[in-house]
Amino acid sequence: MIELTAAQVAAATGGRLNADPDVTVTGAVIIDSRAAGPGALFVALPGERVDGHDFAAAAVAAGAVLVLASRALDGVPTVVVDDPRAALGDLARHVLATVRETAADLRVVAVTGSVGKTTTKDLLGQLLTPEAGDAPDAIIVPSGSFNNEIGLPLTVLRVTPATRYLVLEMGADGVGNIAYLTGIAPPDVGIVLRVGVAHIGPFGGVEAIAKTKGEMVEGVVEGGTVVLNADDQRVAAMADRAAPGTVLRTFGTIPSADVRAEDVTVDEAGRARFTLRVAGGGDVGEQHAQVALSLVGPHHVTNALAAATVALRLGVAIGDVAERLSAATPRSPHRMAVTERPDGVTVVDDAYNANPDSMKAGLRTLAVLAGRTRRSVAVLGEMRELGDGARAAHDEIGRLVVRLNIKQLVVVGQGAYHIHEGAMQEGSWGSESVFVPDLDAAKALLDELLEPGDVVLVKSSLGSGLWELGDHLSMVNTAKDNNK
């Protein structure tokens, strides 16, 4: 973060100063006292299990020079605010605006959508890093999904005058969330990938999800660029919400898209190849280049097109875009991470998140990877935040497993039970579908069940905990005890 005095922090957050006004924050802004270092600012957030205020003194002892808190703390230099979480956003908004006043070449790129946000963000980082230069903090791309009212401000607060690209992911679980985040970091380029049914429970319906994702279109800076998925009708319709002067760019597979994929094929390893074609304009004619993705899963074509559209808009040559897309690798954990075990088992760990759309994409990829010669094994957990439609959505996934001829289904946890039920109803299966109550039971079963040559997909919502199972299966050297 740029250096700020305690007095400046108080002014930016509307807080009351209970510290030396001249003490200066020179380090990172943190919410975990264990990450404290010299010059840090510790934000004391209340949590479900612990209260950050209880760790403020430890953060100061480790080097933090200031604490953002909701109450005065004995012996701890604080800026007292009504709500530390809201104050974190206020501080990030102030810091970004301050840097933008002096860093004319800073570009903020933000992506939202029901699926694909993190992968697209990671692809953008790989496309733009060579353009950013070698200066520290020249490009800021968070690892994982720092996409909410805490993670996004923490990412924004890393900007410095040397930052050329700030790449952000914006998530939502209710109307107004994206508007709040774009209010902190108004994007120069805003991307909407897809409207699906992820988190539909808190929203109440898909139209509310579309309304919220469309807040990205309304949140770009004046004269900024909006990038929309032409293949998704709800996303394409968001063009009507763009302010006058906003530049619109579309991507997809339909002929009218500005940036499109043609001649898409998928190899036996589940990797897509396509012709990247860019519509001409002005004095520039139509351009094309060949892309061969290293990412596993044909659904990544959409993510790649979105990232390509942004990079092209920011001046990256099409040849460089195609080359960098082809070389791009997964950067965030538990997202279609493929491990080839020494015993011949292939593990596809996609257990960071799940909703009906991403679950279907993962299962189709599993079917492609296994082909006709290898056994496909789907290990599935609960898809959360689906509201009243949860039972039907899980049932549908179970039926799809049967239709895709997945050879073995392991359903983990009571919240996912209806996947097992749907599979049994669709296929009248016997042992091809197994329900286990928890992770320990799943580990024991799979360590015994998996054979050389199997391809196993592990997928669930993060809160279901199957990422632990993904880690376990990826690290197992042999599926069976060699002494047996």
N, C-alpha and C positions, 0 to 999 in steps of 0.2 A: 504494500500500500504506500501511497505517497505519505510523506511525513506530515503529521498534524499535531498541534498542541492540544492539551486537554481543553483549553478554552474553545478551540475550533471544533473539537468533537462535540462539546456541549452546545455550541451554536447550531451545528448541523442537525442535531437530534432533538433540539428543544429541551435539553436536560439541565439539571441543576448541578453545578460543579461542587464537588466535595474533594478537591485535590488542588495541588499547585497548578495554576492556570498555564504555566510555562512548561510543564513536563511534556515531553514530546514522544509520541508514538512513532517509532522507527522500524518496527517489525511487523509481523503478520497479525491479522485479526483472527481470533480463534474462539471456538466454543467448547473446546476440550482442554482442561487445565494441564493434561499430560503433554500437550503440544506447545506449551508456553516456552518462550525463549526471550532473549534480551530485546527489550523495546516493544513487546507484544501488547495488544489490546485484547482483553478477555471479556467476552460477552456472556453474562450469567443468565442462561436461559432456564426456565423451569421445565422439567420433563415429567414423563409419566412415572418414572421410578426414582429419579434423583433431581435435585435442585442445584443448578449451577452456582447459586449464591454460596452454597456450602463448600465450594472448591475455589472460591475467589482468592482466599489467602494463599492457598497452595500455588495458584497461578502466579501471584505476585512474587512469592518466594522463588519461583523458577525463572523470574526475569520479566514478567509482565509489568508494565509501568502504569497501566490504567485499566479500570473495570467499568463496563457498562452494566448497570444494575437497576433493579426496581426499588431498591432501598439503600440507605447509607449503611456501610459496613465498617465496623471498628477497625482502625489501623490499615484500611485498604483505600487507596486513592480511587474515587469513583466519580462517574457522571450518572446521576440518578434520573431515570426516565420512567414514565408510566408503564411502558411495555418494551422490554429489551428487544423482543423480536421485531416489532415495528421500527424501533430505533436503529436496528441493524440495517433494515431497508433504507431508512432515511440517510444513514451514513453512506451507504453504497451509492445512492442517488447523488449525493453531494460530491463524492469523490469522482465519479464518472463525469459529471458535469464540469468539474474543475479541470480534469485532464483534457476533456474535449475542447476547452477554451484555448489550450496551447498546442494540442496535438492534432493538427488539421488532417493528418492522414490516418487517424484511427477509424476503423470500421467495425461496428458492432453487428454481428450476424447471429440471429436467433432462430431456433427451429422448434416447432410444436407439432403435435399430431397424436393420434391414439396409439400408433405403433411406429417404430423405426427412429424415434428421436435420437437415442443415444448412438446408434450406428451411424446415422447421418452426421451427427456432430463429430464423431470420430473420423469419418471420411473427410469432412471439411478441414479438420486439423491437418490431415495428411496432404490434402490438395494445396493448402495455403501456407504451410510451414516453409517451403522453399522460397516463397515470395516475401516472407516476413523479415528476413535478414537474421543476423547472428546475435543481435543485442539481447541481453537477458530480458525476459518478459515481452519479447517482440510479438509473440502469439500466445494467447492464453486459451487453453482448451481443458476444461475440467475432466478428470478421469471419473468413470462411473456416471451416475445420474444426479448431479447437483442441480436439480431443476425446480426446487420449490422455494417458499418464502424465506428459507434459511440458506439452502445451498447456493441459490443464485446470487444473493448479496455477497456471500463469502467469495464467490468466484469474481464478481465485479470488483471487489475491494483489492484484488491483486493487480489492477491496472497501474501502470506508471506512464510517464510521458514517452517512454520508448515503445509502448504497446502499439502495434499496427493493426492486429486483428484480435478481437475479443469474441470468441465463439461460445454461445450460450444455448442451453436446452431449457425449454419452458414447459413444465407440466401443470396439470390442473386436476382438481377433484370437485370443482364447483364453479358456477358462473361468477365471473369477475376475477378469477385467479390470474389469467393471462394478462388482463388489463392492469392488474397490480404489478406484475413482473415487468411488463413493458413500460410502466410508469417509472420503475427504478432504472431500467436500461433500455431506452427507446432504440430499437434496431435501425441500422441503416439498411439492412436486408432482413426481411422476415419471411420464414418458410412455413407453409402448412402442408403436412404430408398426407394425412388421411383422417377421416372421421369414422371411428369405429365405436365399439361398445365397451371399451375399457373404462372401468370406474363408473359404469352406467348407474349403479345403485345410488351413490350420492347425487348424481345429476338428475335422475328421475326419468330420463329419456334421451334418445339420440339427438333430437333437435336442440336440446339444451347443450349437449356436447358440441354440436356444430356452432352454436351461438358463441360458446366460450372459445373454441379454437379460432373463430373469426376475429376475436379481439386482437389477435396478432396483426391482422390486416389494418386495423384501425390504430395500432400502436406504433407503426413505423414513423421515423422522423419525416418532416415535410420534405417532399421530393425524393423519398426513399424508394426502395424496390421491394415488391411483394412477389414471392415465388410460390406458385400454386400447382397442385397435382391435377392435371387435366383429366386423368382417368377416374377421379372421384367427383361425382356430380355435386355433392355437398361442398367440397372444397372449391371446385371451379366457380360455383355460384358466389363465393366470397369476394370475387372481383367487384361486385356491386357495392361492397362496403369500403372500398379504397377511396381515399380522399383525392380530390383533383390534384394533378401533378405527380401522383404516385406512378412509378414505372411498374408495369405488370409483366411477369415472365411465367410461362407455363412449361411443365415437363410431363412426360407420360409416354404411352405407346400409341396413342391415337394420332392420325396424320396432322391434325391442327396444332399439336403441341409445339412450342418454340424449340424445345430440346427433347428429343425422343429416342427411344430404343427401337431398332428394327432388327429383324432376323435373329430373334433371341433363341438361343439353344442352351441346353443344360447338359453337362457331361456326367459321367458315371459317379464323379465325386461330388455332384450337386452344385457345381460352380457354373455360373451363367456367363455366356459370351454374347455380345451383341454389337451392332453398328450404332455408334453414337452419332446422331445426325442433328445438326443445328441449322435452323431456318436462316436464310439470308435476310439482310436488311441494309438499306442505304447503299453504300458502295461495296458492301461485302456480300459475296454470293454464299450459297449454301455450303456448309462444311460437313465433313464426316471423318470418323476415325474408328478404329477397332478397339474394343475393350474386352478383356478376358479377366473377370473378377476372380480373386483368390478367396473371397468370402464364400461360405457354404450356404446355399439356399437361394432359389430363384427370386424370392421376395426382395432380395437385396438390390435387384435392378432398380426398383423405385427409389431406394435410398441413394444409390449411385447417381441416378438422374438428377435428384434434388441437389446433391452436392455439386455435381457438374454444372448445373444451371447457375448456382451462386458463383462458383469459381470463374466461369466464363464472364459473368456480369462484372466481376472484379478485375477482369483483364488478363486472366490466365489463358494462354494459347490452348486450342483444342488438342493439339498433339501432346502437350504436357498434361492436360487433364486426363486423357485416355491412358497415358503411361502411368500416372500416379494412381489412378483408380485400379488399374490392373495389378499394381504392386501393393495396394493397401491391405492391411491385416487387421484383425480384431484388436481393439485397444482397451476395451472394458471387459471385466470378467463376467463369466456365466452367460455369455451371449453367443450362441452357436459356436462355442469353443470346441474344436475337434481335437481329441487326443487318440493317437494310435498306440495302444498298449503293446508291450512286448509279446503278450500272449495271443495277439491277433484280434483282440476286441477293440472296436472303435467306439469311443464315447463322445457323444454330442451333448455338451452341457449348455442348456439354454434356460437355466433355472432362475434367472434374475427376475423375470417378470412373465406374466401370462394373462391373456384375455382370449376370447373365442377366435379372433382373427389371427393372432400370433400363434395360438395353439394349432390351428388348422395348417398354417404355413409350416410350422415345425414338423408336423406329422407327414405332410407331403414331401418335405425334404428327406425325412427318414426313409420313406418308401423309395425315393430315388436312390439314396445312398446304398440301401440294401439290395436293390434290384431283385433279380430272380435267383441269385445264387447264395445270398447271405440271409441269416435270420434277423429280422427286425424286431426290436424290443422297445416298447414305449413305456417309460416310467413317469407317470403323471400325477401331479398333486393338484390342490385346489386353485381355482381361479377366483380371486377375491373381488369384493366390491361390485358384484353383479346384481345386487338387489333381489327383487321378486323373481327375476328371470334366471336366477342361479341354477335351480334344478334343471330346467329345460336346457340351459347352455351346456351343463356338464353331461347331460344325457346325450345331447347332439354330438359331443366330442367322442363319447364312447361308441356311438354308431358309426362315426367316420373312421375310427380305428379299424372296425370290421370291414368297411367298404374299401379301405385302402389295402386290405389284406395284410395288415401288420400281424406278425406271427405270434407275438407275446405282449400282453398288456399287464403292467403292474400298477395298481392304483394305490396311492399312499395317503392315508388320513381320512377321517370321517367326512371332512368338508368336500372331498373329491369322490365320495362313494358313488354318486350317480353317474360318473363316467363308467365305472364297473357295471352298474345296472343297465346303462344304455347299451354297452357292448353285449351283455348277456341277452338282452331283449332282441337286439338286431341279428345276432349270429347264433343264438342258442349255444354259446360256447360252453366248454367245460373248463379245463385247466388252462386254456389259452388266455383267460382273464383271471387275475388274482388280486384280491383286495387285502392290504395289510394295514394295520392301525397306525403305525408310526415309523419313524426313520430307522430305528434299531431293527425292527422286523424287516424293513425293506433291505437294509444292508445284509442281514443274514441270508435272506432269500436270494438276493442277486449274487452274492459271493459264491453261492452254491449253483445258481441257475446258469450264469453266463458261460458260454463256450467259445473257444477260438473261432473267429470269423463273424461273431455277432456284431450287429450295429445297434447301439442303445442310445435312445434320446431321453434326457432328463429335463422335465419342464414343469414349472408351476409358478405361481405368484411368489414374490420374495418372502412374504410373511409365512408361507407354508414351510419354508426351511429346506426345500429339496436341494438348494445350492450346496449344503453340507454333503448330501449324497453324491452330487456331481463331483465335488472335490475328492471324496472317498473313492469313487469308481475310477476317476482319472489317475489316481496315485497307486491303485492296486496293480502289482506287476503280473500276477497270475490270477485267473478267475477261479482256479481250483487248486487245492493243495497237491503239489506234485507227488507227494508220498501216498496219495490215495490210489 
